[in-house]
Structure formats: C-alpha cells, structure tokens
Amino acid sequence: MFVNGKEMNIESGITVDDLINKLNIDKDKIVVEVNFEIIRKEEYCDRILVDSDKIEIIAFVGGG
C-alpha cells in the first residue's frame, strides 16, 4: 500500500479510519484520496483498503 507516495507495510482489509488512527492523524484537518478519488469523512469507517491502493492524505495548514 502506498501512502503519500511511500510504500508502507500496512495490512490489507483495514478501513480509512483505521489507517488514520494508526498514523495518529487528526481526521478533522485532512482530506483523504484513495486511487484519485476523494473519500468523504462519512465513508472513512466503511471504505476498506487493499494492498494495491494509492492513498494521499492532505493536511490543511493555516498561515498568514
């Protein structure tokens, strides 16, 4: 499984929500894309990931 362009050894069959928790990321400040498809936050618990998935996690950064 690739996360943000890096191959990671994460077991297949976990949900997007499981992945976010495993990576200790605040899900309120990110957008998740799986295979070029943006996943709605309401679907994080339902979307199952497989080994061939390419995941991008984009974090919002405030600034001025």
Distance bins in CASP14 RR format, pairs under 12 A and 6 or more apart:
PFRMAT RR
TARGET T0000
AUTHOR 0000-0000-0000
RMODE 2
METHOD distances of the structure
MODEL  1
1 7 1 0 0 1 0 0 0 0 0 0 0
1 8 1 0 1 0 0 0 0 0 0 0 0
1 9 1 0 0 1 0 0 0 0 0 0 0
1 10 1 0 1 0 0 0 0 0 0 0 0
1 11 0 0 0 0 1 0 0 0 0 0 0
1 12 1 0 0 1 0 0 0 0 0 0 0
1 13 0 0 0 0 1 0 0 0 0 0 0
1 14 0 0 0 0 1 0 0 0 0 0 0
1 16 0 0 0 0 0 1 0 0 0 0 0
1 18 0 0 0 0 0 1 0 0 0 0 0
1 19 0 0 0 0 1 0 0 0 0 0 0
1 22 0 0 0 0 0 1 0 0 0 0 0
1 23 0 0 0 0 0 1 0 0 0 0 0
1 34 0 0 0 0 1 0 0 0 0 0 0
1 35 0 0 0 0 0 1 0 0 0 0 0
1 48 0 0 0 0 0 1 0 0 0 0 0
1 49 1 0 0 1 0 0 0 0 0 0 0
1 50 1 0 0 1 0 0 0 0 0 0 0
1 51 1 0 1 0 0 0 0 0 0 0 0
1 52 1 0 0 1 0 0 0 0 0 0 0
1 53 1 0 1 0 0 0 0 0 0 0 0
1 54 0 0 0 0 1 0 0 0 0 0 0
1 55 1 0 0 1 0 0 0 0 0 0 0
1 56 0 0 0 0 0 1 0 0 0 0 0
2 8 1 0 0 1 0 0 0 0 0 0 0
2 9 0 0 0 0 0 1 0 0 0 0 0
2 10 0 0 0 0 1 0 0 0 0 0 0
2 19 0 0 0 0 0 1 0 0 0 0 0
2 33 0 0 0 0 0 1 0 0 0 0 0
2 34 0 0 0 0 0 1 0 0 0 0 0
2 35 0 0 0 0 0 1 0 0 0 0 0
2 49 0 0 0 0 0 1 0 0 0 0 0
2 50 0 0 0 0 0 1 0 0 0 0 0
2 51 0 0 0 0 1 0 0 0 0 0 0
2 52 0 0 0 0 1 0 0 0 0 0 0
2 53 1 0 0 1 0 0 0 0 0 0 0
2 54 1 0 1 0 0 0 0 0 0 0 0
2 55 1 0 0 1 0 0 0 0 0 0 0
2 56 0 0 0 0 1 0 0 0 0 0 0
2 57 0 0 0 0 0 1 0 0 0 0 0
3 9 0 0 0 0 0 1 0 0 0 0 0
3 10 1 0 0 1 0 0 0 0 0 0 0
3 14 0 0 0 0 0 1 0 0 0 0 0
3 16 0 0 0 0 0 1 0 0 0 0 0
3 19 1 0 0 1 0 0 0 0 0 0 0
3 20 0 0 0 0 0 1 0 0 0 0 0
3 22 0 0 0 0 0 1 0 0 0 0 0
3 23 1 0 0 1 0 0 0 0 0 0 0
3 25 0 0 0 0 0 1 0 0 0 0 0
3 30 0 0 0 0 0 1 0 0 0 0 0
3 32 0 0 0 0 1 0 0 0 0 0 0
3 33 0 0 0 0 0 1 0 0 0 0 0
3 34 0 0 0 0 0 1 0 0 0 0 0
3 49 0 0 0 0 1 0 0 0 0 0 0
3 53 0 0 0 0 1 0 0 0 0 0 0
3 54 0 0 0 0 1 0 0 0 0 0 0
3 55 1 0 1 0 0 0 0 0 0 0 0
3 56 1 0 0 1 0 0 0 0 0 0 0
3 57 1 0 0 1 0 0 0 0 0 0 0
3 58 0 0 0 0 0 1 0 0 0 0 0
4 19 0 0 0 0 0 1 0 0 0 0 0
4 23 0 0 0 0 1 0 0 0 0 0 0
4 25 0 0 0 0 0 1 0 0 0 0 0
4 30 0 0 0 0 0 1 0 0 0 0 0
4 32 0 0 0 0 0 1 0 0 0 0 0
4 33 0 0 0 0 0 1 0 0 0 0 0
4 54 0 0 0 0 1 0 0 0 0 0 0
4 55 1 0 0 1 0 0 0 0 0 0 0
4 56 1 0 1 0 0 0 0 0 0 0 0
4 57 1 0 1 0 0 0 0 0 0 0 0
4 58 0 0 0 0 1 0 0 0 0 0 0
4 59 0 0 0 0 1 0 0 0 0 0 0
5 33 0 0 0 0 0 1 0 0 0 0 0
5 53 0 0 0 0 0 1 0 0 0 0 0
5 54 1 0 0 1 0 0 0 0 0 0 0
5 55 0 0 0 0 1 0 0 0 0 0 0
5 56 1 0 0 1 0 0 0 0 0 0 0
5 57 0 0 0 0 0 1 0 0 0 0 0
6 23 0 0 0 0 0 1 0 0 0 0 0
6 54 0 0 0 0 0 1 0 0 0 0 0
6 55 0 0 0 0 0 1 0 0 0 0 0
6 56 0 0 0 0 0 1 0 0 0 0 0
6 57 0 0 0 0 0 1 0 0 0 0 0
7 51 0 0 0 0 0 1 0 0 0 0 0
7 52 0 0 0 0 0 1 0 0 0 0 0
7 53 0 0 0 0 0 1 0 0 0 0 0
7 54 0 0 0 0 0 1 0 0 0 0 0
7 55 0 0 0 0 0 1 0 0 0 0 0
8 14 0 0 0 0 0 1 0 0 0 0 0
8 19 0 0 0 0 1 0 0 0 0 0 0
8 22 0 0 0 0 1 0 0 0 0 0 0
8 23 0 0 0 0 1 0 0 0 0 0 0
8 49 0 0 0 0 0 1 0 0 0 0 0
8 51 0 0 0 0 0 1 0 0 0 0 0
8 53 0 0 0 0 0 1 0 0 0 0 0
8 54 0 0 0 0 0 1 0 0 0 0 0
8 55 0 0 0 0 1 0 0 0 0 0 0
8 57 0 0 0 0 0 1 0 0 0 0 0
9 22 0 0 0 0 0 1 0 0 0 0 0
9 51 0 0 0 0 1 0 0 0 0 0 0
10 16 0 0 0 0 0 1 0 0 0 0 0
10 18 0 0 0 0 1 0 0 0 0 0 0
10 19 1 0 0 1 0 0 0 0 0 0 0
10 20 0 0 0 0 0 1 0 0 0 0 0
10 21 0 0 0 0 0 1 0 0 0 0 0
10 22 1 0 0 1 0 0 0 0 0 0 0
10 23 0 0 0 0 1 0 0 0 0 0 0
10 49 1 0 0 1 0 0 0 0 0 0 0
10 50 0 0 0 0 0 1 0 0 0 0 0
10 51 0 0 0 0 1 0 0 0 0 0 0
10 53 0 0 0 0 1 0 0 0 0 0 0
10 55 0 0 0 0 1 0 0 0 0 0 0
11 18 0 0 0 0 1 0 0 0 0 0 0
11 19 0 0 0 0 0 1 0 0 0 0 0
11 22 0 0 0 0 1 0 0 0 0 0 0
11 48 0 0 0 0 0 1 0 0 0 0 0
11 49 0 0 0 0 1 0 0 0 0 0 0
11 50 0 0 0 0 0 1 0 0 0 0 0
11 51 0 0 0 0 1 0 0 0 0 0 0
12 18 0 0 0 0 0 1 0 0 0 0 0
12 19 0 0 0 0 0 1 0 0 0 0 0
12 48 0 0 0 0 1 0 0 0 0 0 0
12 49 1 0 0 1 0 0 0 0 0 0 0
12 50 1 0 1 0 0 0 0 0 0 0 0
12 51 1 0 1 0 0 0 0 0 0 0 0
12 52 0 0 0 0 1 0 0 0 0 0 0
12 53 0 0 0 0 1 0 0 0 0 0 0
13 19 0 0 0 0 1 0 0 0 0 0 0
13 47 0 0 0 0 0 1 0 0 0 0 0
13 48 1 0 1 0 0 0 0 0 0 0 0
13 49 1 0 1 0 0 0 0 0 0 0 0
13 50 1 0 0 1 0 0 0 0 0 0 0
13 51 0 0 0 0 1 0 0 0 0 0 0
13 52 0 0 0 0 0 1 0 0 0 0 0
13 53 0 0 0 0 1 0 0 0 0 0 0
14 20 0 0 0 0 0 1 0 0 0 0 0
14 21 0 0 0 0 1 0 0 0 0 0 0
14 22 1 0 0 1 0 0 0 0 0 0 0
14 23 0 0 0 0 0 1 0 0 0 0 0
14 44 0 0 0 0 0 1 0 0 0 0 0
14 45 0 0 0 0 0 1 0 0 0 0 0
14 47 0 0 0 0 1 0 0 0 0 0 0
14 48 1 0 0 1 0 0 0 0 0 0 0
14 49 1 0 1 0 0 0 0 0 0 0 0
14 50 0 0 0 0 1 0 0 0 0 0 0
14 51 0 0 0 0 0 1 0 0 0 0 0
14 53 0 0 0 0 0 1 0 0 0 0 0
14 55 0 0 0 0 0 1 0 0 0 0 0
15 21 0 0 0 0 1 0 0 0 0 0 0
15 22 0 0 0 0 0 1 0 0 0 0 0
15 27 0 0 0 0 0 1 0 0 0 0 0
15 32 0 0 0 0 0 1 0 0 0 0 0
15 34 0 0 0 0 0 1 0 0 0 0 0
15 39 0 0 0 0 0 1 0 0 0 0 0
15 43 0 0 0 0 1 0 0 0 0 0 0
15 44 1 0 0 1 0 0 0 0 0 0 0
15 45 1 0 1 0 0 0 0 0 0 0 0
15 46 1 0 0 1 0 0 0 0 0 0 0
15 47 1 0 0 1 0 0 0 0 0 0 0
15 48 1 0 1 0 0 0 0 0 0 0 0
15 49 1 0 0 1 0 0 0 0 0 0 0
15 50 0 0 0 0 0 1 0 0 0 0 0
15 53 0 0 0 0 0 1 0 0 0 0 0
15 55 0 0 0 0 0 1 0 0 0 0 0
16 22 0 0 0 0 0 1 0 0 0 0 0
16 23 0 0 0 0 0 1 0 0 0 0 0
16 25 0 0 0 0 0 1 0 0 0 0 0
16 27 0 0 0 0 1 0 0 0 0 0 0
16 30 0 0 0 0 0 1 0 0 0 0 0
16 31 0 0 0 0 0 1 0 0 0 0 0
16 32 1 0 1 0 0 0 0 0 0 0 0
16 33 0 0 0 0 0 1 0 0 0 0 0
16 34 1 0 0 1 0 0 0 0 0 0 0
16 35 0 0 0 0 0 1 0 0 0 0 0
16 37 0 0 0 0 0 1 0 0 0 0 0
16 38 0 0 0 0 0 1 0 0 0 0 0
16 39 1 0 1 0 0 0 0 0 0 0 0
16 40 0 0 0 0 0 1 0 0 0 0 0
16 41 0 0 0 0 1 0 0 0 0 0 0
16 42 0 0 0 0 0 1 0 0 0 0 0
16 43 1 0 0 1 0 0 0 0 0 0 0
16 44 1 0 1 0 0 0 0 0 0 0 0
16 45 1 0 0 1 0 0 0 0 0 0 0
16 46 0 0 0 0 1 0 0 0 0 0 0
16 47 1 0 1 0 0 0 0 0 0 0 0
16 48 0 0 0 0 1 0 0 0 0 0 0
16 49 1 0 0 1 0 0 0 0 0 0 0
16 50 0 0 0 0 0 1 0 0 0 0 0
16 53 0 0 0 0 1 0 0 0 0 0 0
16 55 1 0 0 1 0 0 0 0 0 0 0
16 56 0 0 0 0 0 1 0 0 0 0 0
16 57 0 0 0 0 1 0 0 0 0 0 0
17 23 0 0 0 0 0 1 0 0 0 0 0
17 25 0 0 0 0 0 1 0 0 0 0 0
17 27 1 0 0 1 0 0 0 0 0 0 0
17 30 0 0 0 0 0 1 0 0 0 0 0
17 32 0 0 0 0 1 0 0 0 0 0 0
17 39 0 0 0 0 1 0 0 0 0 0 0
17 41 0 0 0 0 1 0 0 0 0 0 0
17 42 0 0 0 0 0 1 0 0 0 0 0
17 43 0 0 0 0 1 0 0 0 0 0 0
17 44 1 0 1 0 0 0 0 0 0 0 0
17 45 1 0 1 0 0 0 0 0 0 0 0
17 46 0 0 0 0 1 0 0 0 0 0 0
17 47 0 0 0 0 1 0 0 0 0 0 0
17 48 0 0 0 0 0 1 0 0 0 0 0
17 49 0 0 0 0 0 1 0 0 0 0 0
18 25 0 0 0 0 0 1 0 0 0 0 0
18 27 0 0 0 0 0 1 0 0 0 0 0
18 32 0 0 0 0 0 1 0 0 0 0 0
18 44 0 0 0 0 1 0 0 0 0 0 0
18 45 0 0 0 0 1 0 0 0 0 0 0
18 46 0 0 0 0 0 1 0 0 0 0 0
18 47 0 0 0 0 0 1 0 0 0 0 0
18 48 0 0 0 0 1 0 0 0 0 0 0
18 49 0 0 0 0 1 0 0 0 0 0 0
18 55 0 0 0 0 0 1 0 0 0 0 0
19 25 0 0 0 0 1 0 0 0 0 0 0
19 27 0 0 0 0 0 1 0 0 0 0 0
19 30 0 0 0 0 0 1 0 0 0 0 0
19 32 0 0 0 0 1 0 0 0 0 0 0
19 34 0 0 0 0 1 0 0 0 0 0 0
19 39 0 0 0 0 0 1 0 0 0 0 0
19 44 0 0 0 0 1 0 0 0 0 0 0
19 45 0 0 0 0 0 1 0 0 0 0 0
19 47 0 0 0 0 1 0 0 0 0 0 0
19 48 0 0 0 0 0 1 0 0 0 0 0
19 49 1 0 0 1 0 0 0 0 0 0 0
19 50 0 0 0 0 0 1 0 0 0 0 0
19 53 0 0 0 0 1 0 0 0 0 0 0
19 55 1 0 0 1 0 0 0 0 0 0 0
19 56 0 0 0 0 0 1 0 0 0 0 0
19 57 0 0 0 0 1 0 0 0 0 0 0
20 26 0 0 0 0 1 0 0 0 0 0 0
20 27 1 0 1 0 0 0 0 0 0 0 0
20 28 0 0 0 0 0 1 0 0 0 0 0
20 29 0 0 0 0 0 1 0 0 0 0 0
20 30 1 0 0 1 0 0 0 0 0 0 0
20 31 0 0 0 0 0 1 0 0 0 0 0
20 32 1 0 0 1 0 0 0 0 0 0 0
20 34 0 0 0 0 0 1 0 0 0 0 0
20 39 0 0 0 0 0 1 0 0 0 0 0
20 41 0 0 0 0 0 1 0 0 0 0 0
20 44 1 0 0 1 0 0 0 0 0 0 0
20 45 0 0 0 0 0 1 0 0 0 0 0
20 47 0 0 0 0 0 1 0 0 0 0 0
20 49 0 0 0 0 0 1 0 0 0 0 0
20 55 0 0 0 0 0 1 0 0 0 0 0
20 57 1 0 0 1 0 0 0 0 0 0 0
20 59 0 0 0 0 0 1 0 0 0 0 0
21 27 0 0 0 0 1 0 0 0 0 0 0
21 44 0 0 0 0 1 0 0 0 0 0 0
21 45 0 0 0 0 0 1 0 0 0 0 0
22 49 0 0 0 0 0 1 0 0 0 0 0
22 55 0 0 0 0 0 1 0 0 0 0 0
22 57 0 0 0 0 0 1 0 0 0 0 0
23 30 0 0 0 0 1 0 0 0 0 0 0
23 32 0 0 0 0 0 1 0 0 0 0 0
23 55 0 0 0 0 0 1 0 0 0 0 0
23 57 1 0 0 1 0 0 0 0 0 0 0
23 59 0 0 0 0 0 1 0 0 0 0 0
24 30 0 0 0 0 0 1 0 0 0 0 0
24 57 0 0 0 0 0 1 0 0 0 0 0
25 31 0 0 0 0 0 1 0 0 0 0 0
25 32 0 0 0 0 1 0 0 0 0 0 0
25 44 0 0 0 0 0 1 0 0 0 0 0
25 55 0 0 0 0 0 1 0 0 0 0 0
25 57 1 0 0 1 0 0 0 0 0 0 0
25 58 0 0 0 0 0 1 0 0 0 0 0
25 59 1 0 0 1 0 0 0 0 0 0 0
25 60 0 0 0 0 0 1 0 0 0 0 0
26 41 0 0 0 0 0 1 0 0 0 0 0
26 57 0 0 0 0 0 1 0 0 0 0 0
26 59 0 0 0 0 1 0 0 0 0 0 0
26 60 0 0 0 0 1 0 0 0 0 0 0
27 39 0 0 0 0 0 1 0 0 0 0 0
27 40 0 0 0 0 0 1 0 0 0 0 0
27 41 1 0 0 1 0 0 0 0 0 0 0
27 42 0 0 0 0 0 1 0 0 0 0 0
27 43 0 0 0 0 0 1 0 0 0 0 0
27 44 1 0 0 1 0 0 0 0 0 0 0
27 45 0 0 0 0 0 1 0 0 0 0 0
27 57 0 0 0 0 1 0 0 0 0 0 0
27 59 0 0 0 0 0 1 0 0 0 0 0
27 60 0 0 0 0 0 1 0 0 0 0 0
28 41 0 0 0 0 1 0 0 0 0 0 0
28 44 0 0 0 0 0 1 0 0 0 0 0
28 59 0 0 0 0 0 1 0 0 0 0 0
28 60 0 0 0 0 1 0 0 0 0 0 0
29 41 0 0 0 0 0 1 0 0 0 0 0
29 57 0 0 0 0 0 1 0 0 0 0 0
29 58 0 0 0 0 1 0 0 0 0 0 0
29 59 1 0 1 0 0 0 0 0 0 0 0
29 60 1 0 1 0 0 0 0 0 0 0 0
29 61 0 0 0 0 1 0 0 0 0 0 0
29 62 0 0 0 0 1 0 0 0 0 0 0
30 38 0 0 0 0 0 1 0 0 0 0 0
30 39 0 0 0 0 0 1 0 0 0 0 0
30 41 0 0 0 0 1 0 0 0 0 0 0
30 44 0 0 0 0 0 1 0 0 0 0 0
30 55 0 0 0 0 0 1 0 0 0 0 0
30 56 0 0 0 0 1 0 0 0 0 0 0
30 57 1 0 1 0 0 0 0 0 0 0 0
30 58 1 0 0 1 0 0 0 0 0 0 0
30 59 1 0 1 0 0 0 0 0 0 0 0
30 60 1 0 0 1 0 0 0 0 0 0 0
30 61 0 0 0 0 0 1 0 0 0 0 0
31 37 0 0 0 0 0 1 0 0 0 0 0
31 38 1 0 0 1 0 0 0 0 0 0 0
31 39 0 0 0 0 1 0 0 0 0 0 0
31 40 0 0 0 0 1 0 0 0 0 0 0
31 41 0 0 0 0 1 0 0 0 0 0 0
31 44 0 0 0 0 0 1 0 0 0 0 0
31 55 0 0 0 0 0 1 0 0 0 0 0
31 56 0 0 0 0 1 0 0 0 0 0 0
31 57 1 0 0 1 0 0 0 0 0 0 0
31 58 1 0 1 0 0 0 0 0 0 0 0
31 59 0 0 0 0 1 0 0 0 0 0 0
31 60 1 0 0 1 0 0 0 0 0 0 0
32 38 1 0 0 1 0 0 0 0 0 0 0
32 39 1 0 1 0 0 0 0 0 0 0 0
32 40 0 0 0 0 1 0 0 0 0 0 0
32 41 0 0 0 0 1 0 0 0 0 0 0
32 42 0 0 0 0 0 1 0 0 0 0 0
32 43 0 0 0 0 1 0 0 0 0 0 0
32 44 1 0 0 1 0 0 0 0 0 0 0
32 47 0 0 0 0 1 0 0 0 0 0 0
32 49 0 0 0 0 0 1 0 0 0 0 0
32 53 0 0 0 0 0 1 0 0 0 0 0
32 54 0 0 0 0 0 1 0 0 0 0 0
32 55 1 0 0 1 0 0 0 0 0 0 0
32 56 1 0 0 1 0 0 0 0 0 0 0
32 57 1 0 1 0 0 0 0 0 0 0 0
32 58 1 0 0 1 0 0 0 0 0 0 0
32 59 0 0 0 0 0 1 0 0 0 0 0
33 39 1 0 0 1 0 0 0 0 0 0 0
33 40 0 0 0 0 0 1 0 0 0 0 0
33 47 0 0 0 0 0 1 0 0 0 0 0
33 53 0 0 0 0 0 1 0 0 0 0 0
33 54 0 0 0 0 1 0 0 0 0 0 0
33 55 1 0 0 1 0 0 0 0 0 0 0
33 56 1 0 1 0 0 0 0 0 0 0 0
33 57 1 0 0 1 0 0 0 0 0 0 0
33 58 1 0 0 1 0 0 0 0 0 0 0
34 40 0 0 0 0 0 1 0 0 0 0 0
34 43 0 0 0 0 1 0 0 0 0 0 0
34 44 0 0 0 0 0 1 0 0 0 0 0
34 46 0 0 0 0 0 1 0 0 0 0 0
34 47 1 0 0 1 0 0 0 0 0 0 0
34 48 0 0 0 0 0 1 0 0 0 0 0
34 49 1 0 0 1 0 0 0 0 0 0 0
34 50 0 0 0 0 1 0 0 0 0 0 0
34 52 0 0 0 0 0 1 0 0 0 0 0
34 53 1 0 1 0 0 0 0 0 0 0 0
34 54 1 0 0 1 0 0 0 0 0 0 0
34 55 1 0 1 0 0 0 0 0 0 0 0
34 56 0 0 0 0 1 0 0 0 0 0 0
34 57 0 0 0 0 1 0 0 0 0 0 0
35 47 0 0 0 0 0 1 0 0 0 0 0
35 49 0 0 0 0 1 0 0 0 0 0 0
35 50 0 0 0 0 1 0 0 0 0 0 0
35 52 0 0 0 0 1 0 0 0 0 0 0
35 53 1 0 1 0 0 0 0 0 0 0 0
35 54 1 0 1 0 0 0 0 0 0 0 0
35 55 0 0 0 0 1 0 0 0 0 0 0
35 56 0 0 0 0 1 0 0 0 0 0 0
36 53 0 0 0 0 0 1 0 0 0 0 0
36 54 1 0 0 1 0 0 0 0 0 0 0
36 55 0 0 0 0 0 1 0 0 0 0 0
36 56 0 0 0 0 1 0 0 0 0 0 0
37 43 0 0 0 0 0 1 0 0 0 0 0
37 47 0 0 0 0 1 0 0 0 0 0 0
37 53 0 0 0 0 0 1 0 0 0 0 0
37 54 0 0 0 0 0 1 0 0 0 0 0
37 55 0 0 0 0 0 1 0 0 0 0 0
37 56 0 0 0 0 0 1 0 0 0 0 0
38 44 0 0 0 0 0 1 0 0 0 0 0
38 47 0 0 0 0 0 1 0 0 0 0 0
38 55 0 0 0 0 0 1 0 0 0 0 0
38 56 0 0 0 0 1 0 0 0 0 0 0
38 57 0 0 0 0 0 1 0 0 0 0 0
38 58 0 0 0 0 1 0 0 0 0 0 0
39 45 0 0 0 0 0 1 0 0 0 0 0
39 46 0 0 0 0 1 0 0 0 0 0 0
39 47 1 0 1 0 0 0 0 0 0 0 0
39 48 0 0 0 0 0 1 0 0 0 0 0
39 49 0 0 0 0 0 1 0 0 0 0 0
39 53 0 0 0 0 0 1 0 0 0 0 0
39 55 0 0 0 0 1 0 0 0 0 0 0
39 56 0 0 0 0 0 1 0 0 0 0 0
39 57 0 0 0 0 0 1 0 0 0 0 0
39 58 0 0 0 0 0 1 0 0 0 0 0
40 46 0 0 0 0 1 0 0 0 0 0 0
40 47 0 0 0 0 1 0 0 0 0 0 0
41 47 0 0 0 0 0 1 0 0 0 0 0
43 49 0 0 0 0 0 1 0 0 0 0 0
44 55 0 0 0 0 0 1 0 0 0 0 0
44 57 0 0 0 0 0 1 0 0 0 0 0
47 53 0 0 0 0 1 0 0 0 0 0 0
47 55 0 0 0 0 0 1 0 0 0 0 0
49 55 1 0 0 1 0 0 0 0 0 0 0
END
